């Protein structure tokens, strides 16, 4: 793909992000569910419009690859939303600051995803056997997600926080929406910066699953990157739209695990059977719909829900205030 298309696409994304932060959401306020749903619809419509452009520009096959990659990344990103919720609650981040945090999270994801994608494509081009490694890794990741017990995410024990403390002292409270403040002539990181850093590091971890999965659908870096980024762009509004009802999708975990295992298997058998992209799209979409339907038909018992997702923020216990 010519360099000019990469420049235009990234410039477009950057302009949209800046408009989102400094024009449409310049006032620091909590994002309402209605507004979040409208923004989610906007980002989805924008992705589908770009998908249509790909169809008329590059043909049906690449358009299907984009749509499949977008759907895979969108579904796997739901796991990120649960982690975001835990992090925001743990550090008691007010809703009016969460949008800014997720903005910088998306901006960082643009860079990290680009590195992952180009590295992955180059490895596959130079060393064919890496496809089998990717396939095996995805099958393993799917089985691990399927059968592992739920572990409570504990930000205080994160290596990311330990790394920050090696460089900056961390304040015990927020200083409005600032990431750094100078106290007693010493530069301190605020809890808001800690949250951004945590979100960035968790995104890198999630990318280790999602990028190989999309590379199984398309080897075109532009298709992989654009489908990935469009899914991430809508992640912030999706978080605010679903933050109160995410506990309803408790069976989605098994759907995501099945998708990872399916995509891994698709890679492993690629030399013997080329699965049409339309079939892969149908399977991924079918698994997602089924997992959501089962979640709705068989709701989780109230006593099994450890986090009240209707409560946007939680208060830290006194002995954990030091975490901030």
Residue pairs with C-beta under 8 A, 6 or more apart in sequence:
1 220
1 221
1 222
5 222
6 222
9 222
9 226
10 110
13 110
13 229
13 233
16 233
17 103
17 106
17 107
17 233
20 103
21 99
21 100
21 103
25 31
25 99
28 96
28 97
28 100
28 177
29 95
29 96
30 94
30 95
30 96
30 98
30 312
31 95
31 98
31 99
31 237
31 240
32 240
33 240
33 241
33 244
35 240
36 237
36 238
36 239
36 240
36 241
37 237
37 241
39 234
39 236
39 237
39 241
40 234
40 237
40 238
40 241
42 237
43 230
43 233
43 234
43 237
44 234
46 230
46 233
47 70
47 230
47 231
47 233
47 234
50 66
50 226
50 230
51 63
51 66
51 67
51 70
52 63
54 62
54 63
54 66
54 223
55 62
55 63
61 277
62 218
62 220
62 223
64 277
64 278
64 281
65 217
65 218
65 220
65 223
65 227
65 277
66 218
66 223
66 226
66 227
67 227
67 281
68 217
68 218
68 227
68 277
68 280
68 281
68 284
69 214
69 217
69 218
69 223
69 224
69 227
69 228
70 227
70 230
70 231
71 281
71 284
71 285
71 288
72 210
72 213
72 214
72 217
72 259
72 263
72 284
73 210
73 213
73 214
73 227
73 228
73 231
73 232
74 231
74 234
75 252
75 255
75 256
75 259
75 284
75 288
76 206
76 209
76 210
76 213
76 256
76 259
76 260
77 206
77 210
77 231
77 232
77 235
77 238
78 246
78 249
78 252
78 256
79 206
79 253
79 256
80 202
80 203
80 206
80 235
81 235
81 238
81 239
81 242
81 243
81 246
82 246
83 153
83 199
83 202
84 102
84 199
84 239
85 239
85 243
85 246
85 307
85 309
86 153
86 155
86 307
87 93
87 153
87 155
87 195
87 198
87 199
87 202
88 98
88 101
88 195
88 312
88 313
89 307
89 311
89 312
89 313
89 314
90 155
90 156
90 314
90 316
90 323
91 155
91 191
91 194
91 195
91 316
91 323
91 324
92 191
92 313
92 314
92 315
92 316
92 324
93 101
93 174
93 191
93 192
93 195
93 313
94 174
94 313
95 312
95 313
97 174
97 177
97 192
98 239
98 240
99 236
99 240
100 177
100 192
101 192
101 195
101 196
101 199
102 199
102 235
102 236
102 239
103 236
104 196
104 200
105 196
105 199
105 200
105 203
105 236
106 232
106 233
106 235
106 236
108 196
108 200
108 203
109 200
109 203
109 207
109 229
109 232
110 229
110 232
112 200
112 203
112 204
112 207
113 207
113 211
113 225
113 228
113 229
113 232
114 225
116 207
116 208
116 211
117 211
117 215
117 221
117 224
117 225
117 228
118 221
120 134
120 211
120 212
120 215
121 215
121 219
121 221
121 224
123 130
124 130
124 131
124 134
124 215
124 219
125 219
131 267
131 270
132 267
132 268
134 212
134 215
134 216
134 264
134 267
135 216
135 264
135 265
135 266
135 267
135 268
135 270
136 264
136 268
137 212
137 264
138 209
138 212
138 213
138 216
138 260
138 261
138 263
138 264
138 267
139 260
139 261
139 264
139 265
139 268
140 264
141 209
141 260
141 264
142 257
142 258
142 259
142 260
142 261
142 262
142 264
143 257
143 261
144 257
145 253
145 256
145 257
145 260
146 253
146 254
146 257
146 258
146 261
152 306
155 161
155 194
155 198
155 323
156 320
156 323
158 198
158 201
159 201
160 194
160 197
160 198
160 201
161 170
161 194
161 197
161 198
161 323
164 170
164 189
164 193
164 194
164 197
167 189
168 180
168 187
168 188
168 189
169 186
169 188
169 189
170 188
170 189
170 190
170 191
170 194
170 324
171 181
171 183
171 188
171 189
171 190
171 191
171 324
172 321
172 322
172 324
173 191
173 324
174 190
174 191
174 192
174 324
175 181
175 190
177 192
178 190
178 192
179 189
179 190
179 192
179 193
179 196
180 187
180 188
180 189
180 190
180 193
181 187
181 188
181 190
182 188
191 324
194 324
209 260
210 228
211 224
211 228
212 263
213 259
213 260
213 263
214 224
214 227
214 228
215 224
216 263
216 264
216 266
216 267
216 270
217 224
217 263
217 277
217 280
218 224
218 227
243 309
243 312
244 309
244 310
245 309
246 309
247 300
247 305
247 307
247 309
248 295
248 296
248 299
248 300
249 291
249 292
249 295
250 295
250 300
251 291
251 292
251 294
251 295
251 298
252 288
252 291
252 292
252 295
254 291
255 287
255 288
255 290
255 291
255 292
256 291
258 287
258 291
259 284
259 287
259 288
262 283
262 284
262 287
263 280
263 284
266 275
266 280
269 275
316 323
316 324
